[in-house]
Amino acid sequence: MKQYITHIAIVVNNYDEAIEFYVKKLHFTLVEDTRLSETKRWVLIAPPGAGDCSLLLAKAASEEQKGRVGNQTGGRVFLFLNTDNFTRDYQNLLDNGIVIKREPVIESWGRVVVFEDLYGNLWDLIGPINS
């Protein structure tokens, strides 16, 4: 048996502002942007080297969904972004004015910093201790 996750949905207010943030500030790749209707698009983004897993940017369509934008996990870290060069990518966060919620620390498993995306979802940036 083989199973794997291909997409993780993240609820956003606006497709274009989300694409702008992830592609221009985090340097993700826009994998696909297909219009499905007047109000719905299939938008996939992925960090460089992501393989088969990508984020599906899902525009909030109901009041309940709009209430979840930026808080899909009740204030816990939502996504974990691994990097081969922590220093480079942490500096990129700073250079792009991305909100740092917890300053970098060294753990037994690597260096980590917590940052917010454009809506307030929390992310861990994780890299090797010596990078």
ROSE-4610 file (N, C-alpha, C; in Angstrom, 1 decimal, always signed):
// ROSE-4610
residu = [M/M/M/K/K/K/Q/Q/Q/Y/Y/Y/I/I/I/T/T/T/H/H/H/I/I/I/A/A/A/I/I/I/V/V/V/V/V/V/N/N/N/N/N/N/Y/Y/Y/D/D/D/E/E/E/A/A/A/I/I/I/E/E/E/F/F/F/Y/Y/Y/V/V/V/K/K/K/K/K/K/L/L/L/H/H/H/F/F/F/T/T/T/L/L/L/V/V/V/E/E/E/D/D/D/T/T/T/R/R/R/L/L/L/S/S/S/E/E/E/T/T/T/K/K/K/R/R/R/W/W/W/V/V/V/L/L/L/I/I/I/A/A/A/P/P/P/P/P/P/G/G/G/A/A/A/G/G/G/D/D/D/C/C/C/S/S/S/L/L/L/L/L/L/L/L/L/A/A/A/K/K/K/A/A/A/A/A/A/S/S/S/E/E/E/E/E/E/Q/Q/Q/K/K/K/G/G/G/R/R/R/V/V/V/G/G/G/N/N/N/Q/Q/Q/T/T/T/G/G/G/G/G/G/R/R/R/V/V/V/F/F/F/L/L/L/F/F/F/L/L/L/N/N/N/T/T/T/D/D/D/N/N/N/F/F/F/T/T/T/R/R/R/D/D/D/Y/Y/Y/Q/Q/Q/N/N/N/L/L/L/L/L/L/D/D/D/N/N/N/G/G/G/I/I/I/V/V/V/I/I/I/K/K/K/R/R/R/E/E/E/P/P/P/V/V/V/I/I/I/E/E/E/S/S/S/W/W/W/G/G/G/R/R/R/V/V/V/V/V/V/V/V/V/F/F/F/E/E/E/D/D/D/L/L/L/Y/Y/Y/G/G/G/N/N/N/L/L/L/W/W/W/D/D/D/L/L/L/I/I/I/G/G/G/P/P/P/I/I/I/N/N/N/S/S/S]
num = [1/1/1/2/2/2/3/3/3/4/4/4/5/5/5/6/6/6/7/7/7/8/8/8/9/9/9/10/10/10/11/11/11/12/12/12/13/13/13/14/14/14/15/15/15/16/16/16/17/17/17/18/18/18/19/19/19/20/20/20/21/21/21/22/22/22/23/23/23/24/24/24/25/25/25/26/26/26/27/27/27/28/28/28/29/29/29/30/30/30/31/31/31/32/32/32/33/33/33/34/34/34/35/35/35/36/36/36/37/37/37/38/38/38/39/39/39/40/40/40/41/41/41/42/42/42/43/43/43/44/44/44/45/45/45/46/46/46/47/47/47/48/48/48/49/49/49/50/50/50/51/51/51/52/52/52/53/53/53/54/54/54/55/55/55/56/56/56/57/57/57/58/58/58/59/59/59/60/60/60/61/61/61/62/62/62/63/63/63/64/64/64/65/65/65/66/66/66/67/67/67/68/68/68/69/69/69/70/70/70/71/71/71/72/72/72/73/73/73/74/74/74/75/75/75/76/76/76/77/77/77/78/78/78/79/79/79/80/80/80/81/81/81/82/82/82/83/83/83/84/84/84/85/85/85/86/86/86/87/87/87/88/88/88/89/89/89/90/90/90/91/91/91/92/92/92/93/93/93/94/94/94/95/95/95/96/96/96/97/97/97/98/98/98/99/99/99/100/100/100/101/101/101/102/102/102/103/103/103/104/104/104/105/105/105/106/106/106/107/107/107/108/108/108/109/109/109/110/110/110/111/111/111/112/112/112/113/113/113/114/114/114/115/115/115/116/116/116/117/117/117/118/118/118/119/119/119/120/120/120/121/121/121/122/122/122/123/123/123/124/124/124/125/125/125/126/126/126/127/127/127/128/128/128/129/129/129/130/130/130/131/131/131]
x = [+0.8/+0.0/+0.9/+0.5/+1.2/+0.1/+0.4/-0.5/+0.4/+0.0/+0.7/-0.3/+0.1/-0.7/-0.3/-1.2/-0.8/-1.1/-2.2/-2.5/-3.0/-2.7/-3.2/-4.0/-5.2/-6.0/-5.7/-5.6/-5.4/-6.4/-7.3/-8.4/-7.8/-8.1/-7.6/-8.8/-8.5/-9.5/-9.6/-8.4/-8.3/-7.2/-7.5/-6.5/-5.3/-5.4/-4.3/-3.4/-3.9/-3.1/-2.3/-3.0/-2.3/-1.2/-1.4/-0.4/+0.8/+0.5/+1.5/+2.4/+1.8/+2.6/+3.5/+2.9/+3.6/+4.7/+4.4/+5.3/+6.4/+6.0/+7.0/+7.8/+7.1/+7.8/+8.4/+7.8/+8.3/+9.0/+8.9/+9.5/+9.0/+7.7/+7.0/+6.8/+6.5/+6.2/+4.7/+4.2/+2.8/+2.7/+2.1/+2.1/+0.9/-0.2/-1.4/-2.3/-3.0/-4.0/-5.1/-6.1/-7.2/-8.5/-9.1/-10.5/-11.5/-12.3/-13.3/-14.7/-14.9/-16.1/-15.9/-16.9/-16.7/-16.1/-16.3/-15.8/-14.8/-14.6/-13.7/-12.6/-11.4/-10.2/-9.5/-8.8/-7.9/-6.5/-6.0/-4.7/-3.8/-2.7/-1.7/-0.4/+0.2/+1.5/+2.4/+3.7/+4.6/+6.0/+6.6/+8.0/+8.9/+10.1/+11.0/+11.4/+11.4/+11.8/+10.7/+9.5/+8.4/+8.0/+8.4/+7.9/+6.5/+5.7/+4.3/+3.3/+3.7/+2.8/+2.8/+1.6/+1.4/+0.3/+0.2/-0.9/-1.9/-3.2/-4.3/-4.9/-4.8/-5.3/-6.8/-7.6/-9.1/-9.7/-10.3/-11.0/-12.2/-12.2/-13.4/-14.7/-15.6/-16.9/-18.1/-18.0/-19.1/-18.6/-19.5/-19.2/-18.3/-18.7/-17.9/-16.5/-16.3/-14.9/-14.2/-14.9/-14.2/-13.7/-14.4/-14.0/-12.8/-12.4/-11.3/-10.0/-10.1/-9.0/-8.0/-6.8/-5.7/-5.7/-6.7/-6.7/-7.3/-6.7/-7.2/-6.9/-6.0/-5.6/-5.8/-6.6/-6.9/-5.6/-4.7/-3.6/-2.3/-2.4/-1.2/-0.5/+0.8/+1.5/+0.8/+0.5/-0.3/+0.6/+1.6/+2.5/+3.9/+4.7/+6.1/+6.9/+7.7/+8.5/+10.0/+10.5/+11.9/+12.7/+14.0/+14.9/+16.3/+17.0/+18.4/+19.4/+18.8/+19.6/+18.8/+18.8/+18.0/+18.4/+19.7/+20.1/+19.6/+19.7/+19.2/+17.7/+16.9/+15.5/+14.9/+15.6/+15.2/+15.5/+16.6/+16.9/+15.9/+15.4/+14.4/+13.1/+12.7/+11.5/+11.7/+12.9/+13.1/+13.1/+13.7/+13.8/+12.4/+11.5/+10.2/+9.2/+9.6/+8.7/+7.7/+8.1/+7.2/+7.2/+6.1/+6.0/+6.6/+7.6/+8.2/+7.5/+6.9/+6.2/+7.1/+8.0/+9.0/+10.4/+11.3/+12.7/+13.3/+14.3/+15.0/+15.6/+15.4/+16.0/+16.6/+17.6/+18.2/+17.6/+17.0/+16.5/+17.4/+17.2/+18.0/+17.9/+16.8/+16.5/+16.7/+17.1/+17.4/+17.1/+17.3/+16.9/+15.5/+14.8/+13.4/+13.0/+12.2/+11.6/+10.1/+9.3/+7.8/+7.5/+6.8/+6.4/+5.0/+4.4/+3.0/+3.0/+2.0/+1.7/+0.9/+0.4/-0.3/-1.6/-2.2/-3.4/-3.3/-2.1/-1.9/-1.7/-1.8/-1.5/+0.0/+0.2/+1.6/+2.3/+3.5/+4.4/+5.7/+6.3/+7.6/+8.5/+9.6/+10.7/+11.8/+12.1/+13.0/+14.2/+15.4/+16.6/+17.6/+18.7/+19.8/+20.4/+21.0/+21.6/+22.7/+23.5/+24.7/+24.4/+23.2/+22.9/+22.5]
y = [-1.2/+0.0/+1.2/+2.2/+3.5/+4.6/+5.5/+6.7/+7.9/+9.1/+10.3/+11.5/+12.5/+13.8/+14.6/+15.0/+15.8/+17.2/+17.6/+19.0/+19.2/+20.4/+20.9/+22.2/+22.3/+23.5/+24.5/+25.7/+26.9/+27.9/+28.3/+29.2/+30.7/+31.4/+32.7/+33.7/+35.0/+36.0/+36.3/+36.2/+36.6/+35.8/+35.3/+34.5/+35.3/+36.4/+37.2/+37.7/+38.2/+38.6/+37.5/+36.3/+35.1/+34.7/+34.6/+34.3/+35.3/+36.6/+37.6/+37.3/+37.0/+36.8/+35.6/+34.5/+33.2/+33.2/+33.7/+33.7/+34.7/+36.0/+37.0/+37.1/+36.8/+37.0/+35.7/+34.5/+33.3/+32.5/+33.0/+32.4/+31.0/+30.8/+29.6/+29.6/+28.5/+28.4/+28.3/+29.1/+28.9/+27.7/+26.7/+25.4/+25.4/+25.9/+26.0/+27.1/+27.7/+28.7/+28.5/+27.8/+27.5/+28.0/+28.8/+29.3/+28.2/+28.0/+27.0/+27.6/+28.8/+29.5/+31.0/+31.8/+33.3/+33.6/+32.7/+33.0/+32.0/+30.9/+29.8/+29.5/+29.4/+29.0/+27.8/+27.0/+26.0/+26.5/+26.9/+27.5/+26.7/+26.2/+25.4/+26.1/+26.2/+26.7/+25.7/+25.9/+24.9/+25.6/+25.3/+25.8/+25.0/+25.6/+25.0/+23.6/+22.6/+21.3/+20.5/+20.9/+20.3/+19.0/+18.6/+17.2/+17.3/+16.3/+16.2/+16.9/+17.4/+18.1/+19.6/+20.2/+21.6/+22.1/+23.5/+24.1/+24.5/+24.2/+24.6/+25.9/+27.0/+28.3/+28.3/+28.2/+28.1/+29.3/+30.1/+31.3/+31.0/+31.7/+31.6/+31.9/+31.0/+31.3/+31.4/+31.2/+31.3/+32.1/+32.5/+33.2/+32.4/+31.1/+30.2/+30.1/+29.9/+29.8/+31.1/+32.3/+33.6/+33.7/+33.1/+33.1/+32.3/+31.4/+30.5/+31.1/+32.1/+32.6/+33.1/+32.7/+33.1/+32.4/+31.5/+30.8/+29.4/+28.6/+27.3/+26.3/+26.6/+25.6/+26.2/+27.2/+27.7/+28.3/+28.9/+29.6/+28.7/+27.5/+26.6/+26.8/+26.4/+26.4/+25.4/+25.9/+25.2/+24.4/+25.1/+24.4/+24.5/+23.5/+23.4/+23.4/+24.4/+24.6/+24.3/+23.2/+22.8/+23.5/+23.8/+24.5/+23.9/+23.9/+23.5/+24.6/+25.9/+27.0/+27.9/+27.7/+28.5/+30.0/+30.3/+31.7/+32.4/+31.9/+32.5/+32.8/+31.8/+31.9/+32.7/+32.7/+33.6/+35.0/+35.3/+36.7/+37.1/+36.2/+36.5/+36.9/+36.3/+36.7/+38.1/+38.4/+39.7/+40.8/+40.5/+41.4/+41.7/+40.8/+41.0/+41.5/+41.8/+42.3/+41.4/+40.1/+39.1/+39.0/+38.9/+39.0/+37.7/+38.0/+36.9/+36.8/+35.6/+35.5/+34.9/+34.1/+33.6/+33.6/+34.2/+34.4/+33.0/+32.9/+31.6/+31.0/+29.7/+28.9/+27.6/+27.1/+25.8/+24.7/+23.7/+22.5/+21.4/+20.2/+19.1/+18.6/+19.0/+18.5/+19.6/+20.8/+21.9/+23.3/+24.2/+25.6/+25.9/+26.7/+26.9/+28.4/+29.0/+30.3/+30.2/+30.9/+30.9/+32.2/+32.1/+33.4/+33.3/+34.4/+34.5/+34.7/+34.1/+34.4/+35.7/+36.0/+37.3/+37.4/+36.2/+36.2/+36.0/+35.6/+35.3/+33.8/+32.9/+31.5/+31.4/+30.5/+30.4/+29.3/+29.5/+28.6/+28.4/+27.2/+27.0/+26.9/+27.7/+27.5/+26.7/+25.6/+24.6/+24.3/+24.4/+24.1/+23.4/+22.9/+22.3/+23.3/+22.8/+23.7/+24.5/+23.9/+24.6/+25.2/+25.8/+26.4/+27.8]
z = [+0.0/+0.0/+0.0/-0.8/-0.8/-0.7/+0.3/+0.4/+0.7/+0.2/+0.5/+0.4/+1.0/+0.9/-0.3/-1.2/-2.3/-2.1/-1.5/-1.3/+0.1/+0.7/+1.9/+1.7/+2.0/+1.7/+2.8/+2.4/+3.3/+2.8/+3.8/+3.5/+3.4/+2.3/+2.1/+1.8/+2.0/+1.7/+0.2/-0.5/-1.9/-2.6/-3.7/-4.4/-4.7/-5.3/-5.9/-4.8/-3.6/-2.6/-1.9/-1.9/-1.3/-2.2/-3.5/-4.5/-4.4/-4.3/-4.2/-3.0/-1.8/-0.6/-0.8/-1.1/-1.1/-2.2/-3.4/-4.5/-4.4/-4.1/-4.0/-2.7/-1.6/-0.3/+0.2/+0.0/+0.4/-0.7/-1.9/-3.1/-3.4/-3.1/-3.6/-5.1/-5.6/-7.1/-7.2/-8.2/-8.6/-9.5/-9.0/-9.7/-10.7/-10.3/-11.1/-10.7/-11.6/-11.4/-12.5/-12.2/-13.1/-12.7/-13.5/-13.2/-13.3/-12.3/-12.3/-12.5/-12.0/-12.2/-12.1/-12.0/-11.8/-10.5/-9.5/-8.1/-7.6/-8.3/-7.8/-8.7/-8.1/-8.9/-8.2/-8.9/-8.4/-8.4/-7.2/-7.2/-6.3/-6.8/-6.1/-6.1/-4.9/-4.7/-4.0/-4.1/-3.4/-3.2/-2.1/-1.9/-2.9/-3.2/-4.1/-3.5/-4.3/-3.8/-3.1/-3.2/-2.4/-2.9/-4.1/-4.5/-4.9/-4.4/-4.8/-3.9/-2.8/-1.9/-2.1/-2.2/-2.5/-1.6/-1.5/-0.8/-1.8/-1.5/-2.3/-1.6/-2.3/-1.8/-2.1/-1.0/-1.1/-0.6/-1.5/-1.1/-0.3/+0.9/+1.8/+1.1/+1.1/+0.4/+1.3/+2.6/+3.5/+4.7/+5.6/+6.8/+7.7/+7.8/+8.6/+8.1/+6.8/+6.3/+6.4/+6.3/+6.5/+7.9/+8.9/+10.2/+10.5/+9.6/+9.8/+9.1/+8.3/+7.6/+8.7/+8.6/+9.5/+10.8/+11.1/+12.3/+12.1/+11.2/+10.9/+12.0/+12.9/+14.0/+15.4/+15.5/+16.9/+17.6/+16.8/+17.3/+17.4/+17.0/+17.0/+15.7/+15.6/+14.4/+13.4/+12.2/+11.2/+10.2/+9.7/+8.7/+9.1/+8.6/+8.9/+7.6/+7.5/+6.3/+6.5/+6.0/+6.2/+5.1/+5.5/+4.5/+4.7/+3.6/+3.7/+4.1/+4.2/+4.6/+5.5/+6.8/+7.7/+7.7/+7.7/+7.7/+6.5/+5.4/+4.1/+4.2/+4.6/+4.6/+5.8/+6.9/+8.0/+7.6/+7.0/+6.5/+5.5/+4.6/+3.7/+4.4/+5.5/+6.2/+6.7/+7.3/+7.8/+6.7/+5.6/+4.5/+3.9/+4.0/+3.4/+4.5/+5.7/+6.7/+7.2/+7.2/+7.7/+9.2/+9.8/+11.3/+11.9/+12.8/+13.5/+14.9/+15.2/+16.4/+17.5/+17.2/+18.2/+17.5/+18.1/+17.6/+17.4/+16.6/+16.3/+17.6/+17.7/+18.8/+18.2/+18.9/+18.5/+19.4/+18.7/+19.4/+19.0/+19.6/+19.3/+17.9/+17.2/+15.9/+14.8/+15.3/+14.3/+14.8/+13.9/+14.2/+13.8/+14.6/+14.3/+14.6/+13.8/+14.1/+13.7/+14.4/+14.1/+13.5/+12.3/+11.6/+11.2/+10.9/+10.4/+8.9/+8.3/+6.9/+6.8/+5.7/+5.5/+6.3/+6.6/+7.4/+8.8/+9.3/+10.7/+11.0/+10.0/+10.3/+10.7/+11.7/+12.2/+11.4/+11.1/+10.4/+11.3/+11.2/+11.7/+10.5/+10.5/+9.5/+10.3/+9.7/+10.4/+9.5/+10.0/+9.2/+10.1/+9.4/+10.2/+11.1/+12.2/+13.2/+12.6/+11.7/+11.1/+9.8/+9.6/+8.3/+8.4]
